[in-house]
Amino acid sequence: MISLRFDNLSFAYHKDIVVLKDISSSFDSHKIYTLLGLNGSGKTTLIKCLAGLLKPTQGYVFLNGQDIETVSYMDRSKYISYVRQGVSTGDDHYVKDYLSFGLMNRLTWYQSPNAEHMEEVVKQASRFHIGDLLDKKMDELSGGQKQIVMICRAVIQNTDIIILDEPTSALDVKNQGLVLSLLKELTEQEQKTVIFSTHNPNHALFLNSQVILIDNGYIVQQGSAKEIINVEVLNRIYGDQIKYSDELGYREISIY
């Protein structure tokens, strides 16, 4: 069973810009975790620390009880896959080749993906409804299509932990529903641990996830979505603009 936790973690980009402030928590296997908070609250910084991309100013991130800083990039890639925020891939690879990069953690040096590997690529592409994009180049895709491809590649990487920074930010409503449903499927059917940030509290409710609520670099509350996602708690962070749907002058519409 793969474990991930952070202890007394702080991070500062500069001495006078402290983004995370002595926070600690852990992630149980086979569950989905939603990080909620305002822009600038520290969500992205925490995610980068968890993925081993940023070194904490103080404290530690532990992967299987080992300081993640001491785990090699290749070994880390066998346990954690990461999808960054934004959709600029900066290359003109064909989608099928870009997706095949998710296989690199199981190949030896100079080994190319074989037919069986590429069958996996095609299978997952179909699962994400992007099979028709395999022979297109990444720079020919829309922002939303690129985002789906990046998430698909993380799944192809076949790690126990998948970390995503605002994975639905570039997606239309239909594809938001697709991605959230697949994240739910990964935890329930494939026993993955999923950690992702979002601006939409309803995502956490739909997924019935665990929630870590972050404000100004602190964890102010954590627990199940049904406990955390209510107007009284969220008003402390987002202000009194948060309302229950039945308090609005219209009926909200969602698709999941």
C-alpha positions in Angstrom: 0.0 0.0 0.0 1.5 3.3 -1.1 1.5 6.2 1.5 1.9 9.9 1.1 2.0 12.5 3.8 3.5 15.9 4.7 4.7 17.0 8.1 5.2 20.6 9.4 5.5 21.8 5.8 6.3 25.4 5.0 7.2 27.0 1.7 8.4 30.5 0.8 9.3 31.7 -2.6 11.0 34.6 -0.9 11.7 35.4 2.7 8.8 37.8 2.8 6.4 35.6 0.7 5.5 32.6 2.8 2.9 30.5 0.9 2.5 27.5 3.1 2.7 27.7 6.9 3.6 24.7 9.0 0.9 22.4 7.7 0.6 18.6 8.1 -1.8 16.0 6.7 -1.8 12.5 5.1 -3.6 10.7 2.3 -5.3 7.4 2.7 -5.0 4.9 -0.1 -7.8 4.4 -2.5 -9.5 7.7 -1.8 -10.0 11.0 -3.6 -8.9 14.3 -2.1 -10.0 17.7 -3.2 -8.0 20.8 -2.3 -10.2 23.9 -2.1 -9.2 27.6 -1.5 -9.0 31.0 -3.1 -6.4 31.9 -5.7 -3.1 32.4 -3.9 -4.1 30.3 -1.0 -1.3 27.8 -1.6 -3.0 24.9 -3.4 -0.7 24.8 -6.4 2.4 25.2 -4.2 1.2 22.3 -2.0 0.6 20.1 -5.1 4.1 20.8 -6.4 5.6 19.9 -3.1 3.6 16.7 -3.0 4.8 15.8 -6.5 8.4 16.5 -5.5 8.7 19.5 -7.8 9.3 22.0 -5.1 11.5 21.5 -2.0 9.8 22.7 1.2 11.4 25.5 3.0 10.7 23.6 6.2 9.2 20.2 6.9 9.0 17.1 4.7 6.9 15.2 2.2 7.1 11.4 2.8 6.5 8.9 0.1 6.2 5.4 1.6 7.9 6.7 4.7 10.9 8.1 2.8 11.7 11.8 2.3 10.5 12.4 -1.3 13.7 14.4 -2.0 15.7 11.2 -1.7 13.6 9.3 -4.1 14.9 9.3 -7.7 12.8 10.8 -10.4 12.4 7.4 -12.1 11.3 5.7 -8.9 9.0 8.5 -8.1 7.4 8.2 -11.5 6.4 4.6 -10.6 4.3 5.8 -7.7 3.1 9.4 -8.5 1.8 10.9 -11.8 1.3 14.6 -12.0 -0.8 16.8 -14.3 0.1 20.5 -14.1 -2.2 23.4 -14.3 -2.5 24.9 -17.8 -2.4 23.3 -21.2 0.7 24.6 -23.0 2.7 21.4 -23.8 5.2 23.3 -25.9 5.8 20.6 -28.5 4.4 19.3 -31.8 4.4 15.5 -30.9 1.6 13.4 -32.3 -1.0 12.7 -29.6 -0.3 9.0 -29.7 3.4 9.6 -29.0 2.7 12.1 -26.3 0.5 9.6 -24.6 3.2 6.9 -24.9 5.5 9.1 -22.7 3.4 7.8 -19.8 4.9 4.4 -20.4 8.5 5.5 -19.8 8.5 4.4 -16.2 8.2 0.8 -17.2 10.6 0.8 -20.1 14.4 0.3 -20.1 16.9 2.8 -21.6 16.5 3.1 -25.3 13.5 0.7 -25.3 10.6 1.8 -27.5 6.9 1.0 -26.7 5.9 -2.3 -28.3 2.6 -3.3 -29.8 1.1 -4.3 -26.5 2.1 -0.9 -25.0 0.5 1.0 -27.8 -2.7 -1.1 -27.4 -2.8 0.3 -23.9 -2.5 3.8 -25.3 -5.3 3.3 -27.7 -7.5 1.7 -25.0 -7.1 4.6 -22.6 -7.5 7.2 -25.4 -10.9 5.5 -26.2 -11.8 5.7 -22.5 -11.2 9.4 -22.5 -13.0 9.9 -25.8 -9.9 11.1 -27.6 -9.3 8.1 -30.0 -9.9 10.4 -33.0 -7.1 12.7 -31.9 -4.3 10.1 -31.9 -2.9 11.1 -35.3 -3.1 14.8 -34.7 -0.3 16.9 -33.3 -0.5 18.5 -29.8 -0.2 22.0 -31.2 -3.3 21.4 -33.4 -5.6 20.7 -30.3 -7.8 23.1 -28.4 -6.9 23.9 -24.8 -9.6 21.6 -23.5 -8.4 18.7 -25.8 -4.8 19.2 -24.6 -6.0 19.0 -21.0 -7.8 15.7 -21.6 -4.7 14.3 -23.3 -2.5 15.3 -20.3 -4.9 13.6 -17.9 -5.0 10.5 -20.1 -1.2 10.3 -20.1 -1.2 10.4 -16.3 -3.5 7.4 -16.2 -1.4 5.6 -18.7 1.6 6.1 -16.4 -0.3 3.6 -14.1 0.7 5.0 -10.7 -1.0 4.4 -7.4 -1.2 8.2 -6.8 -2.5 10.7 -9.3 -2.0 14.4 -8.5 -3.8 17.0 -10.7 -3.7 20.8 -10.4 -7.1 22.2 -11.5 -7.6 19.5 -14.1 -11.0 20.9 -15.2 -10.1 24.5 -15.6 -9.9 24.4 -19.4 -12.8 22.1 -19.9 -16.4 22.6 -21.0 -19.2 21.3 -18.9 -19.4 18.0 -20.8 -15.7 17.2 -20.4 -15.7 18.3 -16.8 -18.3 15.6 -16.2 -16.2 13.1 -18.1 -13.0 13.8 -16.2 -14.7 13.8 -12.8 -16.5 10.6 -13.5 -13.2 9.0 -14.6 -11.5 10.2 -11.5 -14.2 8.6 -9.4 -13.9 5.4 -11.4 -10.1 5.3 -10.8 -10.6 5.4 -7.1 -13.6 3.0 -6.8 -12.6 0.4 -9.4 -8.8 0.7 -9.8 -8.0 1.6 -6.2 -6.1 4.7 -7.1 -5.5 7.6 -4.7 -6.4 10.9 -6.4 -5.5 14.4 -5.2 -6.7 17.4 -7.1 -7.4 21.1 -6.7 -10.5 22.9 -7.9 -12.4 26.1 -7.5 -15.8 24.4 -7.6 -16.9 22.9 -4.2 -19.6 21.0 -6.1 -16.9 18.8 -7.6 -16.0 17.6 -4.1 -19.7 16.9 -3.4 -20.2 15.0 -6.6 -17.1 12.8 -5.9 -18.0 12.4 -2.2 -14.3 13.2 -1.7 -12.2 14.1 1.3 -11.6 17.8 1.4 -8.6 19.9 2.5 -9.7 23.5 2.8 -6.7 26.0 2.5 -6.7 29.7 3.3 -3.7 32.0 3.3 -1.3 29.1 3.6 -3.0 27.3 6.4 -5.2 24.2 6.5 -8.3 25.6 8.1 -10.5 22.5 7.9 -10.4 18.9 6.5 -12.8 16.1 6.4 -15.4 14.5 4.1 -17.2 16.7 1.6 -20.5 16.2 3.3 -19.0 17.7 6.4 -17.0 20.5 4.9 -19.0 21.7 2.0 -21.7 23.9 3.5 -22.4 27.6 3.4 -21.3 28.3 7.0 -17.8 26.8 6.5 -17.2 28.2 3.0 -18.3 31.7 3.9 -15.3 32.0 6.1 -13.1 31.6 3.0 -15.1 32.8 0.1 -17.3 35.4 1.8 -21.1 35.7 1.9 -21.4 35.2 -1.9 -21.7 31.4 -1.2 -25.4 30.4 -1.3 -27.4 27.2 -1.4 -29.0 26.6 -4.7 -32.5 27.0 -3.3 -31.6 30.5 -2.2 -30.9 31.6 -5.7 -33.4 33.2 -8.1 -32.8 30.5 -10.7 -32.3 26.7 -10.9 -28.7 25.7 -11.2 -27.9 23.1 -14.0 -25.0 20.6 -13.8 -23.9 17.7 -15.9 -22.0 14.8 -14.4 
